[in-house]
Amino acid sequence: MNRFIQLHYLTVYPLSNPNRDDQGRPKSATYGGVPRLRISSQSLKRATRLSDTMQNDLRGNLGERTQRIGEAIKQGLIEGGATGEAAHEAAKKIADVFGKLDAKAEEKKQIRTRQLAFISPDEKKMAFDLAKKEIDGEPLPSNAELKKLVLRNADGAVDIAMFGRMLADDPDSNREAAVQVSHGITTHRALVEDDFYTAVDDLKRPSEDAGAGFVGEAGFGSGVFYIYACIDTALLKENLEGDLHLAARATAALAEALATATPSGKRNSFAHQTYASFVMAESGDRQPRSLAGAFLKPVTGDDLLKTSVERLIETSRAIDEAYFDDGPLRTKIMNLQQGEGSIAEIKTFLINSVRDA
C-alpha cells in the first residue's frame, strides 16, 4: 500500500526576494541557532496553484479563492440578458451562501463576502444556475436550503481537495487538506542583504543637479532551500469523490509544480526563474516525516547543494535503519548534479503509487 506520498526538494534560489515580510524584506527564520532565509508555505502553495503546470494539466478541475463570487454571478446574469437591479438582487442571495456579505461593499453596489471563499467549479455552476432560476421567476429557497444545494464536501476541485478550505458559516462544508507543505528554509546560514538603488529622470537637464530622481533600498538573499510536502492519498481520493484517476493526475502535477513554480515577489527585479536541483519522492504506509532535521546543523563548504543532497539522503537512511526493519520506502530520485532521473520519471512513479494505493 502507498497511503502517504512524500516529496523532498532542494532548490537553489539566486539573488531574489520571492516572499516578503511586512517590511518588504525576504522572510527569514532562526533554525539550529543560526539565521536562515524562508519562503512561507502559503506563498509556495499559491505559486503551485497558479503555475502553468497545474493550470494546464488540471484545467476544469481547479477552484477559485475569491470574495467576488457575487459580482461574477451578477456579470454572468447581465450578459445573459437580465437587468442590472434584478441581477444584483439574485446574485446577493446566492453570494450569501459562501459567507456573510460585506456591508461597506454593498454601499458601493458591490457584492463581496467578508472573507475569501474557496469555490469549486461545480459549486460555481450550481450557484449561477440557481441565480438564473430566480431571474426566470422561480423563487429561491431559504439560505439554509441554498447551502445544501450549492456547497459540497467533495467534488472534482483538485486544489480544494489538496489544500483544504474553511467556511466559517458552514463548517459541514469544510474540507480537510490532503496535502501538507512546509515552509522552505535554507539548508545553510543565510542573511538578508541590502541593495541601494537609484532611478534616473530621463528628462532631467545636465545643467540641473546630478542627483537621481529616486533612491531606495531593497532586501534580497540567496541559497539552497529545502521544501517538503506530504500527500495523504486516501484523503485526496475521498475529497475527489473517489476519483482515483484524477487523484493520480493531481499528484503528478503537484510534484512538477513544486519543482518548477516560484513565488512571484520581486520577480521582475531578480528574475528568479529556478527549477529544483534535487527531488526525492517516496511512497508507503509509514507515518510521514520531514527531513528538515538533516539541516539543523547548517551546511557549510564549497558546494552547498552537493552537501545538502548528501545530508538529506544520509538522514533518510538513518531514520529508516533506526525505526523500521522492512527496508527503505519506495523511492524515486532526480539529481541534476549527478545526471540522475527526470521529472517525467518522478511523475510516472507517483501516478503508479497513487493507483496502487
C-alpha positions in Angstrom: 0.0 0.0 0.0 1.1 3.6 -0.6 -1.1 5.8 1.5 1.4 8.5 2.0 3.5 10.2 -0.7 6.3 12.4 0.5 8.2 14.9 -1.7 11.6 16.4 -0.8 13.1 19.3 -2.8 16.3 21.1 -2.8 16.0 24.3 -4.9 18.7 26.9 -5.5 17.3 30.5 -5.4 19.6 33.1 -6.9 19.7 36.7 -5.6 16.0 37.3 -5.1 13.1 38.3 -2.8 10.3 36.0 -3.7 8.4 36.2 -0.4 8.4 39.4 1.5 7.7 40.3 5.1 5.7 43.3 6.3 8.8 45.5 5.8 9.3 44.3 2.2 12.3 42.2 3.0 12.8 38.5 2.4 11.2 36.4 5.1 13.6 34.7 7.5 13.8 32.3 10.5 16.2 31.1 13.1 16.8 27.3 12.8 19.6 25.4 14.5 20.6 28.6 16.2 21.5 30.4 13.0 19.6 32.7 10.7 18.1 31.2 7.5 16.1 32.6 4.6 12.5 31.4 4.5 9.7 31.0 1.9 6.3 30.6 3.5 4.1 27.6 2.9 1.2 29.9 1.8 3.3 31.5 -0.9 4.6 28.1 -2.1 1.0 26.7 -2.4 -0.3 29.8 -4.2 2.6 29.7 -6.7 1.8 26.0 -7.2 -1.9 26.5 -7.7 -1.3 29.3 -10.3 1.5 27.5 -12.1 1.3 26.7 -15.8 1.6 23.0 -14.9 -1.4 23.0 -12.6 -3.5 25.3 -14.8 -2.8 23.3 -17.9 -2.8 19.7 -16.6 -5.8 20.2 -14.4 -7.9 22.6 -16.4 -11.6 22.4 -15.4 -10.7 20.9 -12.0 -9.4 23.9 -10.1 -11.3 26.2 -7.8 -11.2 29.9 -7.2 -10.4 31.7 -4.0 -12.4 35.0 -4.0 -14.6 37.5 -2.2 -16.2 38.4 -5.5 -18.3 35.4 -6.4 -21.4 37.6 -6.3 -20.0 40.0 -8.8 -19.1 37.2 -11.1 -22.6 35.8 -10.9 -24.1 39.2 -11.5 -22.0 39.8 -14.5 -23.0 36.5 -16.0 -26.7 37.2 -15.4 -26.4 40.6 -17.1 -24.6 39.0 -20.1 -27.5 36.6 -20.3 -30.0 39.4 -20.6 -31.0 40.2 -17.0 -31.4 43.8 -15.9 -28.8 45.3 -13.6 -31.1 45.5 -10.5 -32.6 42.0 -10.9 -29.1 40.5 -11.4 -27.8 42.4 -8.4 -30.5 41.1 -6.1 -30.3 37.5 -7.3 -26.5 37.5 -7.1 -26.7 38.8 -3.5 -28.9 35.9 -2.4 -26.5 33.4 -3.8 -23.3 35.0 -2.7 -24.6 34.9 0.9 -24.2 31.1 0.7 -20.4 31.4 0.7 -20.2 33.8 3.6 -21.6 36.9 5.2 -21.7 39.9 2.8 -19.6 43.0 3.2 -21.9 45.9 4.1 -19.3 48.5 3.1 -19.0 46.9 -0.3 -22.8 46.9 -0.6 -22.9 50.7 -0.1 -20.8 50.9 -3.3 -23.2 48.5 -5.1 -20.6 45.8 -4.9 -21.3 42.2 -3.9 -18.5 40.8 -1.8 -18.1 38.4 1.0 -16.2 39.4 4.1 -13.8 36.5 3.8 -12.2 34.8 0.9 -14.2 31.7 -0.1 -12.6 28.7 -2.0 -15.2 27.7 -4.5 -15.2 24.7 -6.8 -16.3 24.7 -10.4 -19.3 22.5 -9.5 -20.4 25.0 -6.8 -19.9 28.0 -9.0 -22.1 26.4 -11.7 -24.8 25.4 -9.3 -24.8 28.9 -7.8 -25.2 30.5 -11.2 -27.9 28.1 -12.2 -29.9 28.9 -9.1 -29.5 32.6 -9.6 -30.7 32.2 -13.2 -33.8 30.5 -11.9 -34.5 33.5 -9.6 -34.2 35.7 -12.7 -36.6 33.5 -14.5 -39.2 33.9 -11.8 -38.7 30.7 -9.8 -38.3 31.8 -6.1 -35.2 30.6 -4.3 -35.4 28.5 -1.2 -34.1 29.7 2.2 -30.5 30.3 2.7 -30.1 27.1 4.6 -31.6 25.1 1.7 -29.5 27.0 -0.7 -26.3 26.0 1.2 -27.4 22.3 0.9 -27.9 22.7 -2.8 -24.7 24.6 -3.5 -22.0 23.6 -1.1 -20.1 20.3 -1.3 -17.7 18.5 0.9 -16.3 16.5 -2.0 -16.1 17.1 -5.8 -13.6 17.5 -8.6 -11.8 20.6 -7.4 -8.2 19.4 -7.1 -6.7 22.4 -5.3 -9.5 22.5 -2.7 -9.0 18.7 -2.2 -5.3 19.2 -1.7 -5.1 22.4 0.3 -8.5 22.3 2.1 -10.8 25.2 3.0 -12.7 26.6 5.9 -16.2 28.2 5.6 -16.8 29.8 9.0 -20.6 29.9 8.4 -20.9 26.3 7.2 -18.4 24.0 8.9 -20.1 21.0 7.4 -18.7 22.1 4.0 -15.1 22.5 5.3 -12.5 20.2 3.7 -9.5 18.9 5.4 -6.3 19.4 3.4 -4.9 16.2 1.9 -1.6 17.9 1.2 0.8 19.4 3.8 3.5 21.8 2.5 6.4 23.0 4.7 7.9 26.5 4.8 11.0 26.5 2.7 14.2 27.2 4.6 17.9 27.4 3.5 19.9 24.4 4.4 22.7 26.8 5.5 23.2 30.0 7.3 21.9 32.9 5.1 21.4 36.6 5.8 19.3 39.3 4.1 21.4 41.7 2.2 20.6 45.3 1.2 20.6 46.8 -2.3 20.8 50.6 -2.5 19.4 51.6 -5.9 18.6 54.8 -7.8 16.3 55.8 -10.6 17.3 58.4 -13.1 15.0 61.0 -14.6 15.4 60.8 -18.3 14.2 64.3 -18.9 16.5 65.9 -16.3 18.8 68.5 -17.9 22.6 68.3 -17.4 22.5 71.9 -16.1 20.5 70.7 -13.1 21.9 68.9 -10.1 23.4 65.5 -10.7 21.2 63.7 -8.2 18.9 60.8 -9.1 15.1 61.1 -9.4 14.6 58.5 -6.7 16.7 56.5 -4.3 15.7 53.5 -2.2 16.7 50.2 -0.6 15.6 46.7 -1.3 16.4 43.5 0.6 17.4 40.2 -1.1 19.0 36.9 -0.4 20.0 33.6 -2.0 20.6 30.0 -1.0 19.7 26.3 -1.3 16.1 25.8 0.1 14.7 22.6 1.5 10.9 22.1 0.8 8.9 19.2 2.0 5.3 18.1 1.0 3.2 15.2 2.2 0.1 13.8 0.4 -2.5 11.6 2.1 -3.6 9.7 -0.9 -6.6 8.2 0.9 -7.9 11.6 1.9 -7.2 13.1 -1.5 -9.2 10.4 -3.1 -12.1 10.9 -0.6 -12.0 14.7 -1.3 -12.3 14.0 -5.0 -15.4 11.8 -4.6 -13.3 8.6 -5.1 -11.8 9.6 -8.5 -8.5 7.7 -8.4 -7.5 8.8 -11.9 -7.9 12.5 -11.0 -6.1 12.0 -7.8 -3.1 10.4 -9.6 -3.1 13.2 -12.2 -3.2 15.8 -9.5 -0.4 14.3 -7.5 1.9 14.3 -10.6 1.0 17.9 -11.4 1.6 19.0 -7.9 5.1 17.3 -7.8 6.1 19.1 -11.0 4.7 22.4 -9.9 6.6 22.4 -6.6 9.7 21.7 -8.6 9.2 24.5 -11.1 6.9 27.2 -9.7 8.3 30.1 -7.6 6.5 32.8 -5.7 6.3 36.0 -7.7 7.7 38.6 -5.3 10.1 41.0 -7.0 10.4 38.6 -10.0 10.8 41.4 -12.4 13.7 42.8 -10.4 15.6 39.5 -9.8 14.3 37.0 -12.5 14.4 34.1 -10.0 13.1 31.6 -12.5 14.5 28.4 -10.9 13.9 24.7 -11.0 14.6 22.2 -8.2 18.1 20.7 -8.4 17.1 17.6 -6.4 13.8 15.8 -5.9 13.1 12.7 -3.9 9.7 11.1 -4.0 8.7 8.4 -1.5 5.6 6.3 -1.1 4.4 3.9 1.6 2.2 3.5 4.6 4.6 4.6 7.3 3.9 7.7 9.4 5.3 10.6 7.3 8.5 12.5 8.4 10.1 15.7 7.3 13.9 15.5 6.7 14.4 19.1 7.8 16.5 17.7 10.7 19.2 17.0 8.2 19.9 20.7 8.2 19.6 21.5 11.9 23.4 21.9 11.8 23.8 24.3 8.9 25.5 23.0 5.8 28.9 24.6 5.1 31.7 24.2 2.5 32.3 25.0 -1.2 29.4 23.1 -2.6 26.3 23.8 -0.5 24.0 21.9 -2.9 26.0 18.7 -3.1 26.5 18.6 0.7 22.8 19.3 1.2 21.9 16.3 -1.0 24.3 14.1 0.9 22.9 15.2 4.3 19.3 14.6 3.2 19.9 11.1 1.9 22.0 10.2 5.0 19.3 11.4 7.3 16.6 9.4 5.4 18.7 6.2 5.7 19.4 6.8 9.3 15.7 7.2 10.2 14.8 4.0 8.2 17.5 2.0 9.9 16.6 3.3 13.4 12.8 3.0 13.2 12.0 0.3 10.6 13.2 -3.2 9.9 11.5 -3.6 6.5 14.0 -1.6 4.5 13.6 1.8 2.8 10.4 3.3 1.4 9.8 3.0 -2.4 11.8 5.9 -3.7 12.5 7.8 -7.0 15.2 10.4 -7.2 16.1 13.2 -9.6 19.5 14.7 -9.1 20.7 17.2 -11.6 24.3 17.3 -10.4 24.6 13.5 -10.9 22.5 13.4 -14.1 20.1 11.0 -12.4 16.4 10.8 -13.1 13.9 13.2 -14.6 10.7 14.9 -13.6 8.9 12.7 -16.0 10.1 9.6 -14.1 9.1 11.2 -10.8 5.6 11.8 -12.2 5.2 8.3 -13.5 6.4 6.9 -10.1 3.8 9.0 -8.3 0.9 8.1 -10.7 1.7 4.4 -10.2 1.9 4.9 -6.4 -1.5 6.6 -6.2 -3.1 3.9 -8.3 -1.6 1.2 -6.1 -2.9 3.0 -3.1 
